[in-house]
Amino acid sequence: MENPLLRVGVIGGGPAGLATAINLAEWAVQHGMQDIFSIAVMDTRYLQDDSGPSPKIQYGGSRRAEAGVSNRRGQVVTLQQDCLDFLSQRTRDELFRNVNESVWSRTSYNIPIREVEDRLLERAQMNDVSGVLSLEVLNHTGSDEALSTSLLCRFNIIIGADGSKSWVRRHLFKIDEEGMQSGGRDLALGIEFQIPEHLHKSGLPHAQPLNVVLTVSQCRFLLNASSVTRSGFLNMQLTKEEWDLAKRVDGQSCVFARSPGILLRNGQVLAEKQNFKPQVDSKHDRGSFASRNLWKSISDGLKLFGIDQEHVSSIVGVELNVRYSPKVVQDVGETICLLVGDAAFQTHFWPGRGMNSVFKEAASLANSLFLVGRRVQCGERLGSGLLPFTEYRSFLAGLRELEHDHRSLRFVCQRSGPRDSQDRMPDIVEQATYQNVNVCRSKLVETIEKWAETFSKPKRLHFSKEAKEALVSKAIAALENIGDYEVKIMEVSGPWPRLSLDEFLPNIGTPDPQECNLELALEKLTEVPFPAMSPAGIEELTDEQQDKQNVAKAAPQA
């Protein structure tokens, strides 16, 4: 290669693309390799703001969205410390500049996706990395073939970080939706809310410890919310029949950003055609019983977490696909193409691992790119992407196996794999029909008490015996607001699984700056030690495992 500069194009400027680009840019600057890398992050959702002293890129949202509607950026994610360790201190400081909220553990933090994207976007435009990293508005107005040709001519490495319906995967890897490998699929509703400033001193109707215990004691409802922003989503797993009923008055399916269902407020019709039909049916006692019953279930979920219907802004349907791309690295002519984030594989968001996986994937991919840059700096040709990205491919395969087989598929109701194809939600509903509601309430209380005991440990929320008893009493009171049908559904759906699982972490290191042979450089990596075990989601560590982890963290780094 006559020009040693590696031209890296990142298609998709969400967390996966930005984290990969920022990591790589930071390492390039740190090791004096600014002349090796040119990184461009491109996204159709970006907008250029020319109002300030210098142009800035901001997030503009989906171009297919109805005016003024919200989108997935309002969802709240829980980030684990072991995954945040793969970001530099400066990036972590920027990430939590506005929202820094510890929830169920001293090593986990709640933050809206909006904050993650906006803060990473600002970090990517800071002076220390701006000489290596640039952001661009991707104007995709021509044909897909023309865009493919343009990108392949401009970049010698293209990263598809463009989400679950990846354009890069479809047009450069030639993998369509049918080509994705599926392990399961669930259907859910996302009920977005915003709590007014003058209500609830804690920011949310219930304190977060109570929200967490109510969430993990069953699998029907999941609250993802931030007490700092006073907003979030109440998510609800659905049967196929309920999913088909979750439409607007105009017959449109409720879709993130594009066509959400809008609720009636104080009995007034704000947007008649966009109103959520089950609510309208229930209010006017019309439509099918199943439609009215769906609204009753949604109302019960809101009551469980103390959320007033007046504070709900929209309802959207969410398809939870547990699937992966059969390829994550591919040569297209002389260009190496790679996938990261949801473009590579998707997880079930109930256990809250998607964004955590993204940061680990981004670190692994950036490290592989950095090593390739070292190879090019030493005068070697780039060649095929299969060898230099073997480590990344191997890490992604191991991470996906862990996240799918040991986490996502423990929550998913509609499994589609050859081993255990099934759909549990209809069975849950049918079983609930025959349950004694008093027995179900008693079992739910027992489950709540067990989770309260778990979270009262010093390694978790660490509250007193009196506080634990008060929490259980409040949880029982919250259950009293729920109708018999939903109590039975919640109990039969079962609590979250509690297991000790090995955490799968990438080895991150830098080659000897004097070593120009890639193979030897790989052998001489100065690895950053990470503990073999790490708290993930709500999984339990034994005292022995925790002690081992503490020893590993205290060990001096090489």
C-alpha positions in Angstrom: 0.0 0.0 0.0 1.6 3.2 -1.2 -0.3 5.4 1.3 0.0 3.9 4.8 -3.0 5.8 6.1 -5.9 3.5 7.2 -9.2 5.0 6.1 -11.8 3.7 8.5 -15.4 4.4 7.8 -17.9 3.7 10.6 -21.5 3.5 9.2 -23.8 4.2 12.1 -23.2 6.8 14.8 -24.9 5.2 17.7 -23.1 3.9 20.8 -21.4 1.0 19.0 -19.9 3.1 16.3 -19.0 6.0 18.5 -17.4 3.9 21.2 -15.3 2.0 18.6 -14.2 5.2 16.9 -13.4 7.0 20.2 -11.4 4.1 21.6 -9.4 3.8 18.4 -8.8 7.5 18.2 -7.6 7.8 21.8 -5.2 4.9 21.4 -3.9 6.3 18.1 -3.2 9.7 19.8 -1.7 8.1 22.9 0.8 6.1 20.8 1.6 8.8 18.2 -0.2 7.1 15.4 -2.3 10.0 14.2 -0.9 9.8 10.7 -1.9 6.1 10.4 -5.6 6.5 11.0 -8.4 8.6 9.5 -11.7 7.7 11.1 -15.1 9.0 9.8 -18.3 8.2 11.6 -21.3 8.6 9.3 -25.0 8.6 10.2 -28.2 9.6 8.4 -29.6 10.8 11.7 -26.9 13.4 12.3 -27.6 17.1 11.8 -25.0 19.8 11.5 -25.4 22.8 13.8 -23.8 25.9 12.4 -25.1 28.3 15.0 -22.0 28.3 17.2 -18.4 29.5 16.6 -17.6 26.2 15.0 -19.9 23.6 13.3 -21.1 20.8 15.5 -22.8 17.5 14.8 -26.0 16.7 16.7 -28.4 13.9 16.8 -31.5 14.7 14.7 -33.5 11.5 15.1 -35.2 9.3 12.5 -36.2 11.0 9.3 -39.3 8.7 9.1 -40.6 9.8 12.4 -43.9 11.7 12.9 -43.3 15.2 13.9 -42.7 15.7 17.6 -42.8 12.0 18.7 -40.3 10.3 20.9 -38.2 7.3 20.1 -36.0 4.6 21.5 -33.6 7.2 22.9 -35.9 7.5 25.9 -35.2 3.9 27.0 -33.0 3.6 30.0 -30.2 1.1 30.2 -28.2 -0.2 33.1 -24.4 -0.2 32.6 -22.1 -2.4 34.5 -18.7 -1.2 35.8 -16.8 -4.1 34.3 -17.9 -2.9 30.8 -17.3 0.8 31.5 -13.7 -0.1 32.4 -13.1 -0.5 28.6 -13.7 3.3 28.2 -11.1 5.8 29.1 -11.5 7.9 32.2 -12.1 11.0 30.2 -14.9 9.3 28.2 -16.5 7.9 31.4 -16.4 11.3 32.9 -18.2 12.8 29.9 -20.7 9.9 29.7 -21.9 10.5 33.2 -21.6 14.3 33.2 -25.4 14.9 33.5 -26.7 11.6 34.8 -24.8 9.5 37.4 -27.3 7.2 39.1 -26.3 4.0 40.9 -29.3 1.6 41.1 -29.3 -1.9 42.5 -25.6 -2.3 42.9 -22.6 -0.1 43.6 -21.2 -1.2 40.3 -24.2 -0.5 38.0 -25.6 2.8 36.7 -28.9 3.7 35.0 -28.7 6.1 32.1 -31.0 7.0 29.2 -29.9 5.9 25.7 -30.3 9.6 24.8 -27.6 10.5 27.3 -25.2 7.8 26.1 -25.5 8.9 22.5 -25.3 12.6 23.1 -22.4 12.4 25.5 -20.4 10.1 23.2 -21.2 12.5 20.3 -19.7 15.4 22.3 -16.7 13.3 23.3 -16.0 12.4 19.6 -15.8 16.1 18.8 -13.3 17.1 21.5 -10.0 18.5 20.5 -7.8 15.7 21.6 -9.3 13.2 19.1 -10.6 15.6 16.4 -7.4 15.3 14.4 -8.1 11.6 13.9 -11.8 11.3 14.2 -14.6 13.2 12.2 -18.4 13.0 12.2 -20.4 13.3 9.0 -24.0 13.5 7.9 -24.6 10.6 5.6 -26.8 11.8 2.8 -28.2 8.5 1.3 -30.2 9.9 -1.6 -29.0 7.8 -4.5 -29.1 4.1 -5.1 -27.7 1.5 -2.7 -25.3 0.4 -5.3 -24.0 3.9 -5.8 -23.5 4.3 -2.1 -21.7 0.9 -1.8 -19.3 1.9 -4.6 -18.6 5.3 -3.0 -17.9 3.8 0.4 -15.7 1.0 -1.0 -13.6 3.5 -3.0 -13.2 5.9 -0.1 -12.4 3.5 2.8 -10.2 0.4 3.1 -12.0 -0.6 6.4 -15.7 -0.3 6.7 -17.5 -0.9 10.1 -21.2 -1.6 10.1 -22.5 -0.2 13.4 -25.9 0.6 11.9 -28.2 -1.5 14.1 -30.4 -4.5 13.9 -31.5 -3.8 10.3 -28.0 -3.0 9.2 -27.5 -1.5 5.7 -23.9 -2.7 5.7 -24.8 -6.2 6.5 -27.5 -6.3 3.8 -25.6 -4.6 1.0 -21.9 -5.3 1.6 -22.1 -8.7 3.4 -25.2 -9.7 1.2 -27.0 -11.1 4.3 -30.7 -10.3 4.3 -33.2 -10.8 7.1 -33.7 -14.4 6.2 -30.0 -15.0 6.4 -29.8 -14.1 10.1 -29.5 -16.9 12.6 -32.4 -16.7 15.1 -32.6 -18.2 18.6 -35.9 -16.6 19.6 -38.2 -13.7 19.5 -40.5 -11.9 21.9 -43.2 -9.3 21.6 -43.5 -6.4 24.0 -44.9 -2.9 24.6 -42.9 0.1 25.6 -44.9 2.6 27.6 -43.0 5.9 27.8 -43.6 8.3 30.7 -42.2 11.5 32.0 -42.8 12.5 35.7 -43.4 16.3 36.3 -40.8 18.1 38.3 -43.1 19.0 41.2 -44.0 15.4 42.0 -42.1 12.8 43.9 -39.0 14.0 45.7 -37.1 10.8 44.7 -37.8 11.6 41.0 -40.0 8.5 40.4 -43.2 7.3 42.2 -41.3 4.5 43.9 -37.6 4.6 45.1 -35.3 2.6 42.8 -34.8 -0.3 45.3 -38.5 -1.0 45.3 -38.7 -0.7 41.5 -35.9 -3.2 41.1 -37.4 -5.7 43.5 -40.8 -5.5 41.8 -39.2 -5.9 38.4 -37.0 -9.0 39.1 -39.8 -10.8 41.0 -41.7 -11.5 37.8 -41.2 -11.4 34.0 -44.4 -9.7 32.8 -43.3 -6.1 33.4 -39.9 -4.4 33.3 -39.3 -0.9 34.4 -36.4 0.9 32.8 -36.3 4.4 34.3 -34.0 7.1 35.7 -34.8 9.0 38.8 -32.5 11.8 37.6 -34.3 12.5 34.3 -37.6 11.4 35.9 -38.4 9.4 32.8 -38.2 6.0 31.2 -40.3 3.1 29.9 -42.5 0.5 31.4 -42.1 -2.6 29.2 -44.6 -5.4 29.1 -44.2 -8.9 27.5 -47.2 -9.8 25.3 -48.9 -12.8 23.7 -49.3 -12.7 19.9 -53.0 -12.0 20.4 -52.2 -9.0 22.6 -49.6 -7.8 20.1 -52.1 -7.8 17.3 -54.5 -5.7 19.4 -51.9 -3.1 20.3 -52.7 -0.7 17.5 -53.8 2.9 17.0 -57.3 4.0 16.2 -56.2 4.5 12.6 -55.2 0.8 12.4 -51.5 1.5 12.3 -49.2 -0.6 14.4 -47.5 1.2 17.2 -43.9 1.6 16.1 -40.9 3.4 17.8 -40.6 6.9 16.4 -42.6 6.3 13.3 -46.2 5.8 14.6 -46.5 5.6 18.4 -49.9 5.2 20.1 -50.9 8.4 21.9 -53.0 8.2 25.1 -56.1 10.2 26.0 -55.4 12.9 28.6 -58.0 14.0 31.1 -60.6 12.4 28.8 -59.6 14.8 25.9 -58.7 13.5 22.4 -55.3 15.0 21.5 -54.7 13.2 18.3 -57.8 11.0 17.5 -56.3 8.9 14.8 -53.1 8.3 16.7 -54.9 7.3 20.0 -54.1 3.9 21.4 -57.2 1.8 20.5 -57.4 -0.5 23.6 -57.6 2.6 25.8 -60.3 4.1 23.6 -62.2 0.8 23.6 -62.0 0.6 27.3 -63.1 4.2 27.9 -66.2 3.8 25.6 -66.9 0.2 26.5 -66.6 -0.9 22.9 -64.4 -3.2 20.8 -63.5 -6.7 21.9 -63.2 -7.9 25.4 -59.6 -8.9 24.6 -58.8 -5.3 23.6 -60.3 -3.8 26.8 -58.5 -6.5 28.8 -55.2 -5.5 27.3 -55.7 -1.9 28.5 -56.6 -3.3 32.0 -53.3 -5.2 32.0 -51.3 -2.1 31.0 -53.1 0.0 33.6 -52.2 -2.6 36.3 -48.6 -2.4 35.2 -48.6 1.3 35.6 -50.3 1.0 39.0 -47.7 -1.5 40.1 -45.0 1.1 39.7 -47.2 4.0 40.8 -47.2 5.7 37.4 -50.2 8.0 36.6 -51.7 7.5 33.2 -51.6 11.3 32.7 -47.8 11.0 32.7 -47.6 8.5 29.9 -46.6 10.1 26.6 -46.8 7.2 24.1 -47.0 3.4 23.7 -44.9 1.5 21.1 -44.5 -2.1 20.1 -41.1 -3.7 20.5 -39.9 -6.8 18.8 -37.2 -8.5 20.8 -35.1 -10.6 18.4 -32.4 -12.9 19.7 -30.3 -13.5 16.6 -26.9 -13.0 15.0 -25.2 -12.6 11.7 -23.4 -15.7 10.4 -20.4 -13.4 9.4 -18.9 -10.4 11.1 -15.8 -10.0 8.9 -15.7 -10.1 5.1 -13.5 -8.9 2.4 -15.3 -6.9 -0.3 -12.7 -6.3 -3.0 -9.7 -4.6 -1.3 -11.9 -3.4 1.6 -12.3 -5.2 4.9 -15.9 -5.0 6.2 -16.8 -5.7 9.9 -19.9 -5.7 12.0 -20.3 -4.5 15.6 -23.2 -4.0 18.0 -26.7 -5.0 16.9 -25.5 -5.3 13.4 -23.5 -8.3 14.6 -25.9 -9.8 17.1 -28.9 -8.8 19.1 -29.9 -9.7 22.6 -33.1 -9.7 24.6 -33.1 -6.4 26.5 -34.9 -7.8 29.6 -31.7 -8.8 31.3 -30.1 -5.5 30.3 -27.0 -6.6 28.6 -27.2 -5.0 25.1 -25.4 -1.8 25.8 -22.9 -3.6 28.0 -22.0 -6.0 25.2 -21.6 -3.0 22.9 -18.9 -1.4 25.0 -17.0 -4.7 25.1 -17.4 -5.3 21.4 -16.2 -1.8 20.7 -13.1 -2.3 22.8 -12.2 -5.6 21.2 -12.7 -4.2 17.6 -10.8 -1.0 18.3 -7.9 -3.0 19.7 -7.8 -5.2 16.6 -7.9 -2.1 14.4 -5.1 -0.6 16.4 -2.9 -3.7 15.9 -3.7 -3.6 12.2 -2.6 0.0 12.2 0.7 -1.0 13.8 1.1 -3.6 11.1 0.6 -0.9 8.4 2.9 1.5 10.2 5.6 -1.1 9.9 5.2 -1.2 6.1 3.1 -4.4 5.8 0.1 -4.6 3.4 -3.3 -4.8 4.9 -4.3 -7.9 3.0 -7.3 -10.1 4.0 -9.3 -9.2 7.1 -9.7 -12.8 8.2 -6.2 -13.1 9.9 -5.8 -9.7 11.7 -9.4 -9.8 12.9 -9.3 -13.5 14.2 -9.2 -12.3 17.8 -12.2 -10.1 17.3 -14.2 -12.8 15.5 -13.4 -15.3 18.3 -14.3 -12.8 21.1 -17.6 -12.0 19.4 -18.5 -15.7 19.0 -17.8 -16.3 22.7 -19.7 -13.2 23.9 -22.7 -14.1 21.7 -22.8 -17.6 23.0 -22.8 -16.4 26.6 -25.3 -13.6 26.1 -27.7 -15.7 24.0 -27.6 -19.2 25.6 -27.0 -18.2 29.2 -28.9 -14.9 29.4 -31.3 -13.9 26.6 -32.8 -17.3 26.0 -33.6 -17.7 29.7 -36.0 -14.8 29.3 -37.3 -15.2 25.8 -40.8 -16.8 25.4 -40.8 -17.5 21.7 -37.8 -19.7 21.0 -37.2 -20.6 17.4 -34.0 -22.7 17.7 -34.0 -26.4 16.7 -33.3 -27.6 20.3 -36.3 -26.2 22.1 -38.8 -24.4 19.7 -41.6 -23.1 21.8 -43.8 -20.1 22.8 -44.3 -19.8 26.5 -46.6 -16.8 26.7 -49.8 -18.6 25.7 -49.0 -21.3 28.2 -48.4 -18.6 30.9 -51.9 -17.1 30.2 -53.6 -20.5 30.1 -51.9 -21.7 33.4 -52.8 -18.4 35.1 -56.5 -19.0 34.3 -56.5 -22.0 36.7 -54.5 -20.5 39.5 -55.8 -19.4 42.9 -55.2 -15.7 43.1 -54.5 -15.8 46.9 -51.9 -18.5 46.4 -50.3 -16.4 43.6 -50.2 -13.3 45.8 -48.5 -15.3 48.6 -45.9 -16.7 46.2 -45.2 -13.3 44.8 -44.7 -12.0 48.3 -42.2 -14.8 49.1 -40.3 -14.0 45.9 -40.2 -10.3 46.8 -38.9 -11.2 50.3 -36.1 -13.3 48.8 -35.0 -10.6 46.4 -35.1 -8.0 49.1 -32.8 -10.2 51.2 -30.5 -10.6 48.2 -30.3 -6.8 47.5 -29.8 -6.0 51.2 -26.3 -7.6 51.2 -23.3 -5.3 51.4 -22.3 -6.1 47.8 -25.7 -4.9 46.6 -27.9 -2.1 47.9 -26.7 -2.7 51.5 -29.7 -1.4 53.5 -30.7 -2.1 57.1 -33.1 -4.8 58.3 -35.7 -2.1 59.0 -35.3 -0.7 55.5 -35.7 -4.1 54.0 -38.9 -4.8 55.9 -40.2 -1.4 54.8 -39.4 -2.2 51.2 -41.3 -5.5 51.4 -44.3 -3.8 53.0 -44.3 -1.2 50.1 -44.0 -4.0 47.5 -47.0 -5.8 49.1 -49.0 -2.6 49.1 -48.2 -2.1 45.4 -49.5 -5.6 44.7 -52.8 -4.8 46.3 -53.4 -2.3 43.5 -53.2 -5.0 40.9 -56.2 -7.0 39.5 -56.4 -10.7 40.1 -55.8 -11.6 36.4 -52.5 -9.7 36.3 -51.3 -11.0 39.7 -51.7 -14.6 38.3 -49.9 -13.7 35.1 -47.0 -12.2 37.0 -46.6 -15.2 39.3 -46.8 -17.8 36.6 -44.3 -15.8 34.4 -41.8 -16.5 37.2 -39.0 -14.4 38.7 -35.7 -13.5 36.9 -33.2 -16.4 36.9 -30.4 -16.1 39.4 -27.2 -17.8 38.4 -23.4 -17.3 38.7 -22.0 -16.9 35.2 -18.5 -16.4 33.9 -18.1 -12.9 32.4 -16.6 -12.9 28.9 -14.2 -10.0 28.6 -11.8 -9.1 25.8 -8.0 -8.9 26.3 -7.0 -5.4 25.5 -3.3 -4.5 25.0 -0.8 -2.7 22.9 2.1 -4.1 20.9 5.7 -3.4 21.6 6.3 -0.1 19.7 9.7 -1.5 18.5 8.1 -4.7 17.1 7.0 -4.5 13.4 6.1 -8.2 12.9 2.4 -8.5 13.6 2.6 -12.1 14.7 5.3 -11.4 17.2 3.6 -8.2 18.3 0.4 -10.2 19.1 2.5 -12.6 21.2 4.0 -9.7 23.1 0.8 -7.9 24.0 0.9 -6.1 27.4 -2.5 -7.3 28.6 -4.6 -5.5 31.0 -5.7 -8.0 33.7 -9.5 -8.3 34.2 -11.2 -10.6 36.8 -12.6 -13.8 35.5 -15.9 -13.3 37.3 -18.0 -10.1 37.4 -21.5 -9.2 38.5 -23.7 -9.1 35.5 -27.4 -8.2 35.6 -28.8 -9.6 38.7 -26.6 -12.7 38.9 -25.3 -13.9 42.2 -21.6 -14.3 43.1 -20.7 -16.6 46.0 -18.5 -15.1 48.7 -15.6 -17.2 47.5 -16.1 -15.8 43.9 -16.4 -12.3 45.2 -13.1 -12.7 47.2 -11.3 -14.0 44.1 -12.6 -11.0 42.1 -11.4 -8.5 44.8 -8.0 -10.1 44.8 -7.9 -9.9 41.0 -8.8 -6.2 41.0 -6.2 -5.5 43.6 -3.4 -7.3 41.7 -0.8 -5.0 40.1 -1.1 -4.5 36.4 1.6 -5.6 34.0 
